[in-house]
Amino acid sequence: MPKIAMLSTGEEVLYGDIVDTNAAWLSRVFYEHGFSMYKRSTVGDQRASLLQELVMLSLNLDVVIVNGGLGPTSDDLSAEIAAEAADVPLVLNQGWLDTLKSFYAKRGKVMPESNIKQAMLPQGASVVDNPIGTACGFKMMINDCLFYFTPGVPSEFKKMATEQILPDLANHFQTTQGRVCRRIYTFGLSESGIADTLKHLSLPADYELGYRSYLPFIEVKLFGPADDLDTGTRVLAMIEKLLHSNVVSVDEPMLDRLGHLVELNNRTIAISEHATKGYLASWLQDNEKLAQYCGATWILGAKTASPLDRDSEQLGATLALAGATKGNCNADIAISTGKLENDQFSLAISTPKGEWGQTLKLQRTYSNQNVKTVISTVAADMLRRYLENKPMFPDYGFLTRTQDVFLPLDQITT
Amino acid sequence: MPKIAMLSTGEEVLYGDIVDTNAAWLSRVFYEHGFSMYKRSTVGDQRASLLQELVMLSLNLDVVIVNGGLGPTSDDLSAEIAAEAADVPLVLNQGWLDTLKSFYAKRGKVMPESNIKQAMLPQGASVVDNPIGTACGFKMMINDCLFYFTPGVPSEFKKMATEQILPDLANHFQTTQGRVCRRIYTFGLSESGIADTLKHLSLPADYELGYRSYLPFIEVKLFGPADDLDTGTRVLAMIEKLLHSNVVSVDEPMLDRLGHLVELNNRTIAISEHATKGYLASWLQDNEKLAQYCGATWILGAKTASPLDRDSEQLGATLALAGATKGNCNADIAISTGKLENDQFSLAISTPKGEWGQTLKLQRTYSNQNVKTVISTVAADMLRRYLENKPMFPDYGFLTRTQDVFLPLDQITT
């Protein structure tokens, strides 16, 4: 197995102004393909530190993926310093210069002079194509270590890594058995709670569990050999059973699962939002399928009169809002988020089978953005549970339920 | 100036399962105190990689802050490997053991056996106190490099860094003058475009420019000495003048600027969205001030009948929608985003002074999320320009304007 490192460059990464999502992504994807990462490092835009790091890595690693520093500006130094580290000159790559010129020509523009820099590569380096940007990648040897230089723009970097670097590495090196990672998405549990629940599970040899925790979901990851999917599926089913009522989807994010369900049930959806301020509609419609079934959304701002103002009993008001939204928008299903007051909020769903409503209390203090995320996820979970015929009111670890109600069709007064 | 590095340890950081906020935080705080970070690196929990990295850093840096690996479990290896790197044994630190015992005693508990490990330090190391946790920090020399070992828990780490490590470093090393970073937020320019515009600017000694590019904004960062704010302000004004029509705010994000403007003008705002799907309302309301002035938002989904369907001429339809939204919601100002079709979209703003509308075309392919971000930013920029009495139709580098219109009050037919 080759010793692989990633080197991220740029002051904005070194100083944490942007989170280095490329590095985290690459570690995961490489791992899934049987290449594990030995170390990561980050340097700024200073010549001396970049040069020293390239040399140090070249002497201690087999493969290094360098990310960033391929732009047209004067603080983009990767190609120049790579040439210095390998003791070769920079030379013009006519092929890439032509690509750049046609890139601009297609957009009806002339290439700025400063972009010529992006076609200057260390002598002996070969181009790694970037079909969607102006910074070409390149690969070269420095002191017997194989370097891939890649652009910082995430979409360009990811395309290059999956379509070109990974296949190239697989040609250079014998990989270990490919590994796959399968995922169970949970909502409403803590990581230590999940770990406690799963600690007596005896996994087959060669299987490992991992967790990835990001609001609002915790992913349980099952790593195992790529050539034995049956065993993996069996273990996955066991885990799902143990975490049952908090599992929102398996091997696909919750939103994709909801998209399938809505399409399958062929139901149009209308939304009215107060606490979530438009985030719920915006998030759901990130899924193409859900977008096709979404009718109107009504967002009640601070200056909007609504049933939520008229009634101090928020659960009832939120149910009334859902019912009215379903009727006014002529939708099959309506979801409503009520006001957030004293960390407490009500949610309601109005459906052809009746209406469900609940009031929940946040147990922690969240940022504005995270409040919207948590409440929107509970709302989406109500939709999922309705469409899957699941119980509507599960325990959510970080929310306290203070009220819940179900009104069958014949009890709804309009 | 000492060459300073930070080494983060742990599989969960290496694989990006948790974001290394400690590293970003430390870089910023050190910088503000006149110590700049030379590099950062990350290794997992393997003995070999940790040892190799400690040795490599000790030979090339003056100061290294190691973070993580001080816990009581078997995969916490920092103290043990530090001893190995310095070729000294681990010895019991009786002082810290007493601290640990009383830490547990105060909580009415007996210290678990496994915690003894946390009082075993490399011979010659001195304790760096941790008043709020069980993992003590320690400092020691390895190959003439000064190492500080710190716990991974962010609150403990930050307390230790500010209260002990920074003052200690200031004793060891002459610091340079503290530095500040000021920011100009631009929208609609490319990084190379900005660099071309600013390349003839001659900066005073000790000032540096940096860029931070993240959709949809590019921040121009001006780094300079903390004790000469006048010069900084003068340079900032020069840069702002050069980038004039694309500067959306200075020293505060655009959303904060908009919040101030809306409050100052005391205007209520209603929104209707198609292309942006709720993202515009959700984003604007992340700002507390804007949230107070937002009236209702109407989101037109795939299944909603609206003026946008009835009229194939989208600019006119979007203007009509803005006018209707303003009237129906009884707001001072209404903003509308029209349909996105063939990468083209219309936007309109209806105000007490008249209505403005424009149609723009995306020049690149974006993800669903990024499309919403870009269009919402243009919409917010129209609001800003209206409130600041600025020209409404500037050049946006990555958008092509195909139509624009202004209807003064007396030309609006309702």
Interface residues (C-beta under 8 A of the other chain):
Chain A: E11 E12 L14 Y15 G16 D17 I18 V19 D20 T21 A23 A24 W25 S27 R28 Y31 M37 Y38 K39 R40 S41 T42 V43 G44 D45 Q46 S49 Q52 E53 M56 N60 G71 P72 T73 S74 D75 R107 P112 S114 N115 I132 S155 G210 Y211 R212 S213 T268 A270 I271 E273 T276 K277 G278 Y279 L280 A281 S282 Q285 D286 E288 A291 Q292 Y293 C294 G295 A296 T297 W298 I299 L300 G301 A302 K303 T304 C329 A331 N368 Q369 K372
Chain B: L14 Y15 G16 D17 I18 V19 T21 A23 A24 W25 S27 R28 Y31 M37 Y38 K39 R40 S41 T42 V43 G44 S49 Q52 E53 M56 N60 E191 S192 G193 A195 D196 K199 G210 Y211 R212 Y214 T268 A270 I271 E273 T276 K277 G278 Y279 L280 A281 S282 Q285 D286 E288 A291 Q292 Y293 C294 G295 A296 T297 W298 I299 L300 G301 A302 K303 T304 C329 A331 Q363 T365 S367 N368 Q369 K372
